[in-house]
């Protein structure tokens, strides 16, 4: 079980790094401002109303 968790953490780290590199590359491009804003919106957590 620990091996599965470790493999999942490694994969998650790789994806986070890839995402950061993608955002940096888009920011460096002329259309980067729009693309960066869209990327941030996609990764922002959605707010779910809590029943009260």
C-alpha positions as a Python dict, from the first residue, in 0.01 Angstrom:
ca = {
    (1, 'X'): (0, 0, 0),
    (2, 'X'): (284, 241, 82),
    (3, 'X'): (436, 180, -262),
    (4, 'X'): (113, 282, -432),
    (5, 'X'): (92, 600, -226),
    (6, 'X'): (455, 685, -298),
    (7, 'X'): (404, 631, -673),
    (8, 'X'): (96, 853, -667),
    (9, 'X'): (286, 1129, -483),
    (10, 'X'): (569, 1113, -738),
    (11, 'X'): (321, 1137, -1024),
    (12, 'X'): (145, 1431, -858),
    (13, 'X'): (478, 1610, -812),
    (14, 'X'): (560, 1558, -1180),
    (15, 'X'): (225, 1697, -1285),
    (16, 'X'): (263, 2002, -1060),
    (17, 'X'): (606, 2075, -1207),
    (18, 'X'): (477, 2028, -1562),
    (19, 'X'): (187, 2264, -1492),
    (20, 'X'): (421, 2529, -1348),
    (21, 'X'): (648, 2500, -1652),
    (22, 'X'): (349, 2532, -1882),
    (23, 'X'): (229, 2848, -1707),
    (24, 'X'): (580, 2996, -1723),
    (25, 'X'): (610, 2917, -2094),
    (26, 'X'): (271, 3069, -2168),
    (27, 'X'): (356, 3378, -1965),
    (28, 'X'): (666, 3429, -2180),
    (29, 'X'): (465, 3417, -2502),
    (30, 'X'): (288, 3724, -2647),
    (31, 'X'): (-50, 3570, -2569),
    (32, 'X'): (75, 3465, -2226),
    (33, 'X'): (-134, 3704, -2021),
    (34, 'X'): (-462, 3555, -2139),
    (35, 'X'): (-336, 3197, -2131),
    (36, 'X'): (-194, 3237, -1781),
    (37, 'X'): (-521, 3378, -1651),
    (38, 'X'): (-711, 3087, -1805),
    (39, 'X'): (-469, 2833, -1657),
    (40, 'X'): (-507, 2985, -1312),
    (41, 'X'): (-888, 2977, -1341),
    (42, 'X'): (-874, 2609, -1432),
    (43, 'X'): (-664, 2520, -1128),
    (44, 'X'): (-849, 2740, -881),
    (45, 'X'): (-1064, 2536, -644),
    (46, 'X'): (-1432, 2578, -701),
    (47, 'X'): (-1638, 2699, -412),
    (48, 'X'): (-1906, 2460, -306),
    (49, 'X'): (-2186, 2598, -88),
    (50, 'X'): (-2208, 2436, 251),
    (51, 'X'): (-2561, 2358, 366),
    (52, 'X'): (-2626, 2552, 678),
}
